[in-house]
Amino acid sequence: MKLHIRRTITAARTATKDLGYRTLSGRIAHLVDTGALIRTGDLLDRLGADHLPDGQRSWYGRHVAKAYRAAHLGTDAIKVWAQHRSTGKWIHVHVYAPTDPALYTALRTYKATRDLAIDFKLAA
């Protein structure tokens, strides 16, 4: 039994960061990969908001989280470990269903993304 524990600890110490965070995220990471859940940045990319700097993308995510909490009695959305798009650091981010109303409410309520909400409404 002790040999098994020692091998497990050794394997955990030598695993890459990518593998470690991927393991922590488990099934949620798989759902993000398949598109069943999306990050706020994924939606912004789909809507063509590449021009938004990281700070504004982050504030959009905060608006989404606030709208989600308001709609779900104060509970937070599910989180997943993901690499930051520009720094490469591993961060813990909320993920949502692609049709979650909080994503689109935040598009309308956050000043930097209001133009995307108008474009989205016209395209729909």
N, CA, C and O atoms as a GROMACS GRO file, in nm:
protein
  496
    1MET      N    1   0.082  -0.119   0.000
    1MET     CA    2   0.000   0.000   0.000
    1MET      C    3   0.087   0.126   0.000
    1MET      O    4   0.057   0.221  -0.072
    2LYS      N    5   0.191   0.128   0.078
    2LYS     CA    6   0.276   0.245   0.085
    2LYS      C    7   0.348   0.270  -0.046
    2LYS      O    8   0.370   0.386  -0.084
    3LEU      N    9   0.383   0.164  -0.118
    3LEU     CA   10   0.450   0.178  -0.247
    3LEU      C   11   0.355   0.245  -0.347
    3LEU      O   12   0.397   0.330  -0.426
    4HIS      N   13   0.229   0.206  -0.343
    4HIS     CA   14   0.129   0.265  -0.432
    4HIS      C   15   0.114   0.416  -0.404
    4HIS      O   16   0.108   0.496  -0.497
    5ILE      N   17   0.107   0.453  -0.280
    5ILE     CA   18   0.094   0.595  -0.242
    5ILE      C   19   0.218   0.672  -0.285
    5ILE      O   20   0.207   0.783  -0.336
    6ARG      N   21   0.334   0.613  -0.264
    6ARG     CA   22   0.459   0.680  -0.302
    6ARG      C   23   0.466   0.702  -0.453
    6ARG      O   24   0.508   0.809  -0.499
    7ARG      N   25   0.424   0.604  -0.530
    7ARG     CA   26   0.423   0.618  -0.676
    7ARG      C   27   0.323   0.725  -0.721
    7ARG      O   28   0.350   0.801  -0.813
    8THR      N   29   0.208   0.730  -0.655
    8THR     CA   30   0.107   0.831  -0.688
    8THR      C   31   0.160   0.970  -0.660
    8THR      O   32   0.142   1.061  -0.741
    9ILE      N   33   0.225   0.988  -0.547
    9ILE     CA   34   0.282   1.118  -0.512
    9ILE      C   35   0.391   1.156  -0.611
    9ILE      O   36   0.398   1.271  -0.654
   10THR      N   37   0.476   1.062  -0.648
   10THR     CA   38   0.582   1.089  -0.745
   10THR      C   39   0.522   1.128  -0.880
   10THR      O   40   0.570   1.222  -0.943
   11ALA      N   41   0.420   1.058  -0.923
   11ALA     CA   42   0.356   1.090  -1.051
   11ALA      C   43   0.292   1.229  -1.047
   11ALA      O   44   0.299   1.304  -1.144
   12ALA      N   45   0.230   1.262  -0.934
   12ALA     CA   46   0.167   1.394  -0.922
   12ALA      C   47   0.271   1.506  -0.925
   12ALA      O   48   0.246   1.612  -0.981
   13ARG      N   49   0.386   1.482  -0.865
   13ARG     CA   50   0.491   1.584  -0.862
   13ARG      C   51   0.553   1.607  -1.000
   13ARG      O   52   0.597   1.718  -1.031
   14THR      N   53   0.556   1.504  -1.081
   14THR     CA   54   0.621   1.517  -1.211
   14THR      C   55   0.523   1.550  -1.324
   14THR      O   56   0.566   1.571  -1.438
   15ALA      N   57   0.395   1.556  -1.295
   15ALA     CA   58   0.296   1.589  -1.398
   15ALA      C   59   0.311   1.735  -1.439
   15ALA      O   60   0.347   1.821  -1.358
   16THR      N   61   0.283   1.762  -1.563
   16THR     CA   62   0.291   1.900  -1.611
   16THR      C   63   0.176   1.982  -1.554
   16THR      O   64   0.075   1.927  -1.510
   17LYS      N   65   0.193   2.113  -1.554
   17LYS     CA   66   0.087   2.201  -1.505
   17LYS      C   67  -0.040   2.183  -1.587
   17LYS      O   68  -0.150   2.179  -1.532
   18ASP      N   69  -0.024   2.172  -1.718
   18ASP     CA   70  -0.140   2.156  -1.805
   18ASP      C   71  -0.222   2.034  -1.765
   18ASP      O   72  -0.344   2.041  -1.753
   19LEU      N   73  -0.154   1.923  -1.744
   19LEU     CA   74  -0.222   1.800  -1.706
   19LEU      C   75  -0.287   1.814  -1.569
   19LEU      O   76  -0.399   1.767  -1.547
   20GLY      N   77  -0.219   1.878  -1.477
   20GLY     CA   78  -0.273   1.897  -1.342
   20GLY      C   79  -0.401   1.978  -1.343
   20GLY      O   80  -0.501   1.938  -1.282
   21TYR      N   81  -0.401   2.092  -1.412
   21TYR     CA   82  -0.522   2.174  -1.417
   21TYR      C   83  -0.633   2.108  -1.496
   21TYR      O   84  -0.750   2.121  -1.463
   22ARG      N   85  -0.595   2.036  -1.600
   22ARG     CA   86  -0.694   1.964  -1.680
   22ARG      C   87  -0.762   1.857  -1.595
   22ARG      O   88  -0.883   1.835  -1.606
   23THR      N   89  -0.684   1.791  -1.512
   23THR     CA   90  -0.739   1.688  -1.424
   23THR      C   91  -0.832   1.750  -1.320
   23THR      O   92  -0.938   1.694  -1.290
   24LEU      N   93  -0.794   1.865  -1.266
   24LEU     CA   94  -0.879   1.932  -1.169
   24LEU      C   95  -1.014   1.970  -1.230
   24LEU      O   96  -1.116   1.965  -1.162
   25SER      N   97  -1.014   2.009  -1.356
   25SER     CA   98  -1.138   2.052  -1.421
   25SER      C   99  -1.225   1.935  -1.465
   25SER      O  100  -1.347   1.947  -1.470
   26GLY      N  101  -1.163   1.823  -1.496
   26GLY     CA  102  -1.236   1.701  -1.527
   26GLY      C  103  -1.343   1.715  -1.633
   26GLY      O  104  -1.318   1.763  -1.744
   27ARG      N  105  -1.462   1.672  -1.598
   27ARG     CA  106  -1.576   1.668  -1.690
   27ARG      C  107  -1.613   1.808  -1.741
   27ARG      O  108  -1.657   1.824  -1.855
   28ILE      N  109  -1.595   1.909  -1.656
   28ILE     CA  110  -1.630   2.045  -1.697
   28ILE      C  111  -1.543   2.089  -1.816
   28ILE      O  112  -1.593   2.150  -1.910
   29ALA      N  113  -1.415   2.057  -1.811
   29ALA     CA  114  -1.325   2.092  -1.922
   29ALA      C  115  -1.370   2.023  -2.051
   29ALA      O  116  -1.363   2.082  -2.158
   30HIS      N  117  -1.416   1.901  -2.040
   30HIS     CA  118  -1.465   1.829  -2.157
   30HIS      C  119  -1.589   1.899  -2.215
   30HIS      O  120  -1.602   1.911  -2.337
   31LEU      N  121  -1.678   1.945  -2.128
   31LEU     CA  122  -1.798   2.015  -2.174
   31LEU      C  123  -1.763   2.147  -2.242
   31LEU      O  124  -1.830   2.188  -2.337
   32VAL      N  125  -1.658   2.214  -2.193
   32VAL     CA  126  -1.612   2.337  -2.258
   32VAL      C  127  -1.552   2.304  -2.395
   32VAL      O  128  -1.578   2.375  -2.492
   33ASP      N  129  -1.474   2.198  -2.402
   33ASP     CA  130  -1.412   2.158  -2.530
   33ASP      C  131  -1.516   2.124  -2.636
   33ASP      O  132  -1.496   2.152  -2.754
   34THR      N  133  -1.626   2.063  -2.595
   34THR     CA  134  -1.729   2.023  -2.691
   34THR      C  135  -1.828   2.135  -2.721
   34THR      O  136  -1.911   2.121  -2.812
   35GLY      N  137  -1.822   2.246  -2.647
   35GLY     CA  138  -1.910   2.359  -2.672
   35GLY      C  139  -2.040   2.355  -2.594
   35GLY      O  140  -2.125   2.441  -2.613
   36ALA      N  141  -2.057   2.256  -2.507
   36ALA     CA  142  -2.178   2.249  -2.425
   36ALA      C  143  -2.178   2.360  -2.321
   36ALA      O  144  -2.284   2.405  -2.278
   37LEU      N  145  -2.060   2.404  -2.279
   37LEU     CA  146  -2.043   2.518  -2.190
   37LEU      C  147  -1.942   2.612  -2.254
   37LEU      O  148  -1.850   2.566  -2.322
   38ILE      N  149  -1.958   2.742  -2.234
   38ILE     CA  150  -1.863   2.838  -2.290
   38ILE      C  151  -1.816   2.938  -2.184
   38ILE      O  152  -1.886   2.965  -2.087
   39ARG      N  153  -1.698   2.991  -2.207
   39ARG     CA  154  -1.647   3.100  -2.125
   39ARG      C  155  -1.695   3.231  -2.184
   39ARG      O  156  -1.734   3.235  -2.300
   40THR      N  157  -1.693   3.336  -2.106
   40THR     CA  158  -1.740   3.465  -2.157
   40THR      C  159  -1.652   3.511  -2.274
   40THR      O  160  -1.702   3.571  -2.369
   41GLY      N  161  -1.524   3.484  -2.266
   41GLY     CA  162  -1.434   3.521  -2.376
   41GLY      C  163  -1.467   3.448  -2.505
   41GLY      O  164  -1.448   3.503  -2.614
   42ASP      N  165  -1.516   3.324  -2.494
   42ASP     CA  166  -1.556   3.248  -2.612
   42ASP      C  167  -1.671   3.319  -2.684
   42ASP      O  168  -1.671   3.329  -2.807
   43LEU      N  169  -1.768   3.368  -2.607
   43LEU     CA  170  -1.881   3.439  -2.668
   43LEU      C  171  -1.832   3.568  -2.735
   43LEU      O  172  -1.873   3.600  -2.846
   44LEU      N  173  -1.746   3.641  -2.666
   44LEU     CA  174  -1.695   3.765  -2.725
   44LEU      C  175  -1.620   3.738  -2.855
   44LEU      O  176  -1.632   3.814  -2.951
   45ASP      N  177  -1.543   3.630  -2.858
   45ASP     CA  178  -1.472   3.593  -2.981
   45ASP      C  179  -1.571   3.560  -3.093
   45ASP      O  180  -1.551   3.600  -3.208
   46ARG      N  181  -1.677   3.488  -3.060
   46ARG     CA  182  -1.777   3.452  -3.162
   46ARG      C  183  -1.849   3.574  -3.217
   46ARG      O  184  -1.891   3.576  -3.333
   47LEU      N  185  -1.862   3.677  -3.132
   47LEU     CA  186  -1.932   3.798  -3.175
   47LEU      C  187  -1.838   3.899  -3.240
   47LEU      O  188  -1.880   4.008  -3.279
   48GLY      N  189  -1.710   3.863  -3.251
   48GLY     CA  190  -1.615   3.951  -3.317
   48GLY      C  191  -1.563   4.064  -3.231
   48GLY      O  192  -1.535   4.173  -3.282
   49ALA      N  193  -1.551   4.042  -3.102
   49ALA     CA  194  -1.504   4.146  -3.010
   49ALA      C  195  -1.355   4.134  -2.984
   49ALA      O  196  -1.310   4.153  -2.871
   50ASP      N  197  -1.279   4.103  -3.087
   50ASP     CA  198  -1.134   4.090  -3.071
   50ASP      C  199  -1.068   4.222  -3.033
   50ASP      O  200  -0.958   4.224  -2.979
   51HIS      N  201  -1.136   4.332  -3.061
   51HIS     CA  202  -1.080   4.464  -3.032
   51HIS      C  203  -1.082   4.499  -2.884
   51HIS      O  204  -1.013   4.592  -2.842
   52LEU      N  205  -1.160   4.426  -2.804
   52LEU     CA  206  -1.167   4.457  -2.660
   52LEU      C  207  -1.039   4.414  -2.589
   52LEU      O  208  -0.995   4.300  -2.605
   53PRO      N  209  -0.978   4.504  -2.511
   53PRO     CA  210  -0.860   4.464  -2.434
   53PRO      C  211  -0.899   4.373  -2.318
   53PRO      O  212  -1.017   4.361  -2.283
   54ASP      N  213  -0.799   4.307  -2.259
   54ASP     CA  214  -0.825   4.211  -2.151
   54ASP      C  215  -0.905   4.271  -2.037
   54ASP      O  216  -0.991   4.205  -1.980
   55GLY      N  217  -0.877   4.396  -2.002
   55GLY     CA  218  -0.948   4.459  -1.891
   55GLY      C  219  -1.098   4.469  -1.916
   55GLY      O  220  -1.178   4.442  -1.826
   56GLN      N  221  -1.136   4.506  -2.037
   56GLN     CA  222  -1.279   4.515  -2.069
   56GLN      C  223  -1.343   4.378  -2.081
   56GLN      O  224  -1.460   4.361  -2.045
   57ARG      N  225  -1.270   4.281  -2.130
   57ARG     CA  226  -1.323   4.145  -2.137
   57ARG      C  227  -1.348   4.092  -1.996
   57ARG      O  228  -1.447   4.023  -1.971
   58SER      N  229  -1.259   4.126  -1.905
   58SER     CA  230  -1.273   4.084  -1.767
   58SER      C  231  -1.396   4.149  -1.703
   58SER      O  232  -1.471   4.082  -1.631
   59TRP      N  233  -1.417   4.276  -1.729
   59TRP     CA  234  -1.535   4.345  -1.674
   59TRP      C  235  -1.663   4.289  -1.734
   59TRP      O  236  -1.765   4.281  -1.665
   60TYR      N  237  -1.660   4.250  -1.859
   60TYR     CA  238  -1.778   4.186  -1.918
   60TYR      C  239  -1.808   4.057  -1.841
   60TYR      O  240  -1.924   4.029  -1.810
   61GLY      N  241  -1.705   3.980  -1.811
   61GLY     CA  242  -1.724   3.857  -1.734
   61GLY      C  243  -1.784   3.883  -1.597
   61GLY      O  244  -1.866   3.805  -1.548
   62ARG      N  245  -1.745   3.993  -1.535
   62ARG     CA  246  -1.803   4.029  -1.405
   62ARG      C  247  -1.950   4.064  -1.418
   62ARG      O  248  -2.031   4.030  -1.332
   63HIS      N  249  -1.986   4.133  -1.526
   63HIS     CA  250  -2.127   4.165  -1.550
   63HIS      C  251  -2.208   4.038  -1.574
   63HIS      O  252  -2.322   4.028  -1.528
   64VAL      N  253  -2.150   3.943  -1.644
   64VAL     CA  254  -2.220   3.816  -1.666
   64VAL      C  255  -2.241   3.744  -1.534
   64VAL      O  256  -2.350   3.693  -1.507
   65ALA      N  257  -2.138   3.739  -1.451
   65ALA     CA  258  -2.149   3.672  -1.321
   65ALA      C  259  -2.256   3.738  -1.235
   65ALA      O  260  -2.333   3.669  -1.167
   66LYS      N  261  -2.262   3.870  -1.238
   66LYS     CA  262  -2.363   3.942  -1.160
   66LYS      C  263  -2.504   3.910  -1.211
   66LYS      O  264  -2.594   3.886  -1.131
   67ALA      N  265  -2.522   3.909  -1.342
   67ALA     CA  266  -2.653   3.876  -1.400
   67ALA      C  267  -2.692   3.731  -1.370
   67ALA      O  268  -2.808   3.702  -1.345
   68TYR      N  269  -2.593   3.642  -1.372
   68TYR     CA  270  -2.620   3.501  -1.342
   68TYR      C  271  -2.665   3.485  -1.197
   68TYR      O  272  -2.762   3.414  -1.169
   69ARG      N  273  -2.593   3.551  -1.105
   69ARG     CA  274  -2.630   3.544  -0.963
   69ARG      C  275  -2.771   3.599  -0.940
   69ARG      O  276  -2.848   3.543  -0.862
   70ALA      N  277  -2.805   3.707  -1.008
   70ALA     CA  278  -2.938   3.766  -0.993
   70ALA      C  279  -3.046   3.670  -1.040
   70ALA      O  280  -3.155   3.666  -0.982
   71ALA      N  281  -3.019   3.595  -1.142
   71ALA     CA  282  -3.118   3.502  -1.198
   71ALA      C  283  -3.123   3.368  -1.126
   71ALA      O  284  -3.221   3.294  -1.140
   72HIS      N  285  -3.019   3.335  -1.049
   72HIS     CA  286  -3.010   3.203  -0.986
   72HIS      C  287  -2.998   3.211  -0.834
   72HIS      O  288  -2.923   3.134  -0.773
   73LEU      N  289  -3.069   3.303  -0.774
   73LEU     CA  290  -3.078   3.316  -0.628
   73LEU      C  291  -2.942   3.327  -0.559
   73LEU      O  292  -2.922   3.270  -0.452
   74GLY      N  293  -2.851   3.399  -0.620
   74GLY     CA  294  -2.722   3.426  -0.557
   74GLY      C  295  -2.616   3.318  -0.573
   74GLY      O  296  -2.508   3.330  -0.515
   75THR      N  297  -2.643   3.214  -0.649
   75THR     CA  298  -2.542   3.110  -0.668
   75THR      C  299  -2.453   3.145  -0.787
   75THR      O  300  -2.495   3.212  -0.881
   76ASP      N  301  -2.330   3.099  -0.780
   76ASP     CA  302  -2.234   3.121  -0.889
   76ASP      C  303  -2.245   3.012  -0.994
   76ASP      O  304  -2.294   2.903  -0.967
   77ALA      N  305  -2.198   3.044  -1.112
   77ALA     CA  306  -2.191   2.945  -1.221
   77ALA      C  307  -2.078   2.847  -1.192
   77ALA      O  308  -1.997   2.868  -1.102
   78ILE      N  309  -2.073   2.742  -1.270
   78ILE     CA  310  -1.966   2.641  -1.258
   78ILE      C  311  -1.834   2.704  -1.301
   78ILE      O  312  -1.832   2.789  -1.390
   79LYS      N  313  -1.726   2.660  -1.239
   79LYS     CA  314  -1.594   2.712  -1.276
   79LYS      C  315  -1.508   2.604  -1.338
   79LYS      O  316  -1.526   2.485  -1.314
   80VAL      N  317  -1.413   2.649  -1.420
   80VAL     CA  318  -1.318   2.559  -1.485
   80VAL      C  319  -1.182   2.627  -1.486
   80VAL      O  320  -1.174   2.750  -1.489
   81TRP      N  321  -1.076   2.548  -1.483
   81TRP     CA  322  -0.942   2.604  -1.496
   81TRP      C  323  -0.914   2.621  -1.644
   81TRP      O  324  -0.934   2.530  -1.724
   82ALA      N  325  -0.866   2.740  -1.681
   82ALA     CA  326  -0.836   2.768  -1.822
   82ALA      C  327  -0.712   2.857  -1.828
   82ALA      O  328  -0.682   2.930  -1.734
   83GLN      N  329  -0.642   2.849  -1.940
   83GLN     CA  330  -0.526   2.936  -1.959
   83GLN      C  331  -0.572   3.072  -2.008
   83GLN      O  332  -0.655   3.082  -2.098
   84HIS      N  333  -0.516   3.175  -1.949
   84HIS     CA  334  -0.547   3.312  -1.991
   84HIS      C  335  -0.501   3.330  -2.135
   84HIS      O  336  -0.395   3.280  -2.173
   85ARG      N  337  -0.579   3.399  -2.214
   85ARG     CA  338  -0.550   3.407  -2.358
   85ARG      C  339  -0.423   3.484  -2.391
   85ARG      O  340  -0.360   3.456  -2.493
   86SER      N  341  -0.384   3.579  -2.307
   86SER     CA  342  -0.263   3.656  -2.341
   86SER      C  343  -0.144   3.625  -2.251
   86SER      O  344  -0.030   3.629  -2.297
   87THR      N  345  -0.167   3.595  -2.123
   87THR     CA  346  -0.054   3.569  -2.033
   87THR      C  347  -0.017   3.423  -2.025
   87THR      O  348   0.096   3.389  -1.991
   88GLY      N  349  -0.112   3.334  -2.055
   88GLY     CA  350  -0.086   3.191  -2.046
   88GLY      C  351  -0.096   3.135  -1.905
   88GLY      O  352  -0.080   3.014  -1.885
   89LYS      N  353  -0.124   3.221  -1.806
   89LYS     CA  354  -0.139   3.174  -1.669
   89LYS      C  355  -0.271   3.097  -1.655
   89LYS      O  356  -0.368   3.125  -1.725
   90TRP      N  357  -0.271   3.001  -1.564
   90TRP     CA  358  -0.392   2.924  -1.538
   90TRP      C  359  -0.481   3.004  -1.443
   90TRP      O  360  -0.436   3.047  -1.337
   91ILE      N  361  -0.606   3.024  -1.482
   91ILE     CA  362  -0.701   3.098  -1.400
   91ILE      C  363  -0.830   3.019  -1.387
   91ILE      O  364  -0.860   2.932  -1.470
   92HIS      N  365  -0.906   3.048  -1.284
   92HIS     CA  366  -1.033   2.982  -1.258
   92HIS      C  367  -1.143   3.073  -1.312
   92HIS      O  368  -1.160   3.184  -1.262
   93VAL      N  369  -1.219   3.029  -1.412
   93VAL     CA  370  -1.321   3.111  -1.475
   93VAL      C  371  -1.457   3.043  -1.473
   93VAL      O  372  -1.467   2.920  -1.471
   94HIS      N  373  -1.562   3.124  -1.473
   94HIS     CA  374  -1.698   3.071  -1.480
   94HIS      C  375  -1.728   3.028  -1.623
   94HIS      O  376  -1.677   3.085  -1.719
   95VAL      N  377  -1.811   2.926  -1.635
   95VAL     CA  378  -1.859   2.881  -1.767
   95VAL      C  379  -2.011   2.874  -1.764
   95VAL      O  380  -2.071   2.850  -1.660
   96TYR      N  381  -2.070   2.897  -1.879
   96TYR     CA  382  -2.215   2.908  -1.890
   96TYR      C  383  -2.264   2.829  -2.010
   96TYR      O  384  -2.188   2.797  -2.101
   97ALA      N  385  -2.392   2.797  -2.009
   97ALA     CA  386  -2.454   2.738  -2.127
   97ALA      C  387  -2.454   2.845  -2.236
   97ALA      O  388  -2.473   2.963  -2.205
   98PRO      N  389  -2.433   2.808  -2.361
   98PRO     CA  390  -2.428   2.908  -2.469
   98PRO      C  391  -2.554   2.993  -2.481
   98PRO      O  392  -2.550   3.104  -2.534
   99THR      N  393  -2.666   2.942  -2.432
   99THR     CA  394  -2.792   3.016  -2.442
   99THR      C  395  -2.832   3.082  -2.311
   99THR      O  396  -2.944   3.131  -2.298
  100ASP      N  397  -2.743   3.085  -2.214
  100ASP     CA  398  -2.775   3.144  -2.084
  100ASP      C  399  -2.808   3.292  -2.100
  100ASP      O  400  -2.729   3.366  -2.157
  101PRO      N  401  -2.924   3.336  -2.051
  101PRO     CA  402  -2.963   3.476  -2.063
  101PRO      C  403  -2.865   3.574  -1.998
  101PRO      O  404  -2.858   3.690  -2.039
  102ALA      N  405  -2.790   3.530  -1.901
  102ALA     CA  406  -2.695   3.620  -1.833
  102ALA      C  407  -2.589   3.671  -1.930
  102ALA      O  408  -2.544   3.785  -1.918
  103LEU      N  409  -2.549   3.589  -2.026
  103LEU     CA  410  -2.450   3.631  -2.125
  103LEU      C  411  -2.500   3.749  -2.207
  103LEU      O  412  -2.424   3.842  -2.237
  104TYR      N  413  -2.627   3.746  -2.243
  104TYR     CA  414  -2.683   3.848  -2.330
  104TYR      C  415  -2.732   3.970  -2.252
  104TYR      O  416  -2.733   4.082  -2.303
  105THR      N  417  -2.772   3.947  -2.127
  105THR     CA  418  -2.806   4.059  -2.039
  105THR      C  419  -2.681   4.144  -2.017
  105THR      O  420  -2.688   4.267  -2.021
  106ALA      N  421  -2.569   4.079  -1.993
  106ALA     CA  422  -2.444   4.152  -1.970
  106ALA      C  423  -2.399   4.225  -2.096
  106ALA      O  424  -2.339   4.333  -2.086
  107LEU      N  425  -2.425   4.171  -2.213
  107LEU     CA  426  -2.392   4.242  -2.336
  107LEU      C  427  -2.463   4.377  -2.341
  107LEU      O  428  -2.406   4.477  -2.385
  108ARG      N  429  -2.589   4.379  -2.295
  108ARG     CA  430  -2.666   4.502  -2.298
  108ARG      C  431  -2.630   4.597  -2.183
  108ARG      O  432  -2.636   4.719  -2.200
  109THR      N  433  -2.592   4.543  -2.068
  109THR     CA  434  -2.570   4.629  -1.951
  109THR      C  435  -2.428   4.683  -1.941
  109THR      O  436  -2.408   4.786  -1.876
  110TYR      N  437  -2.332   4.619  -2.001
  110TYR     CA  438  -2.193   4.667  -1.993
  110TYR      C  439  -2.168   4.762  -2.110
  110TYR      O  440  -2.187   4.725  -2.226
  111LYS      N  441  -2.125   4.882  -2.079
  111LYS     CA  442  -2.110   4.988  -2.178
  111LYS      C  443  -2.020   4.948  -2.296
  111LYS      O  444  -2.051   4.982  -2.410
  112ALA      N  445  -1.912   4.877  -2.270
  112ALA     CA  446  -1.817   4.843  -2.377
  112ALA      C  447  -1.871   4.739  -2.474
  112ALA      O  448  -1.817   4.723  -2.584
  113THR      N  449  -1.977   4.667  -2.436
  113THR     CA  450  -2.030   4.562  -2.525
  113THR      C  451  -2.170   4.593  -2.576
  113THR      O  452  -2.230   4.509  -2.642
  114ARG      N  453  -2.223   4.710  -2.546
  114ARG     CA  454  -2.359   4.743  -2.592
  114ARG      C  455  -2.371   4.737  -2.744
  114ARG      O  456  -2.473   4.693  -2.797
  115ASP      N  457  -2.268   4.780  -2.814
  115ASP     CA  458  -2.274   4.775  -2.960
  115ASP      C  459  -2.284   4.632  -3.012
  115ASP      O  460  -2.344   4.607  -3.116
  116LEU      N  461  -2.224   4.537  -2.939
  116LEU     CA  462  -2.235   4.396  -2.978
  116LEU      C  463  -2.376   4.344  -2.958
  116LEU      O  464  -2.425   4.263  -3.037
  117ALA      N  465  -2.443   4.392  -2.852
  117ALA     CA  466  -2.580   4.349  -2.826
  117ALA      C  467  -2.672   4.399  -2.936
  117ALA      O  468  -2.763   4.327  -2.979
  118ILE      N  469  -2.650   4.520  -2.983
  118ILE     CA  470  -2.731   4.575  -3.091
  118ILE      C  471  -2.706   4.496  -3.219
  118ILE      O  472  -2.801   4.458  -3.288
  119ASP      N  473  -2.580   4.470  -3.251
  119ASP     CA  474  -2.547   4.390  -3.369
  119ASP      C  475  -2.605   4.251  -3.360
  119ASP      O  476  -2.654   4.196  -3.458
  120PHE      N  477  -2.600   4.192  -3.238
  120PHE     CA  478  -2.651   4.058  -3.218
  120PHE      C  479  -2.802   4.055  -3.239
  120PHE      O  480  -2.855   3.962  -3.300
  121LYS      N  481  -2.872   4.156  -3.189
  121LYS     CA  482  -3.018   4.162  -3.203
  121LYS      C  483  -3.056   4.174  -3.350
  121LYS      O  484  -3.152   4.111  -3.394
  122LEU      N  485  -2.983   4.254  -3.426
  122LEU     CA  486  -3.013   4.272  -3.567
  122LEU      C  487  -2.987   4.144  -3.647
  122LEU      O  488  -3.059   4.115  -3.743
  123ALA      N  489  -2.884   4.069  -3.606
  123ALA     CA  490  -2.850   3.946  -3.679
  123ALA      C  491  -2.947   3.833  -3.649
  123ALA      O  492  -2.963   3.742  -3.731
  124ALA      N  493  -3.012   3.838  -3.534
  124ALA     CA  494  -3.101   3.728  -3.492
  124ALA      C  495  -3.235   3.731  -3.561
  124ALA      O  496  -3.319   3.645  -3.536
   0.00000   0.00000   0.00000
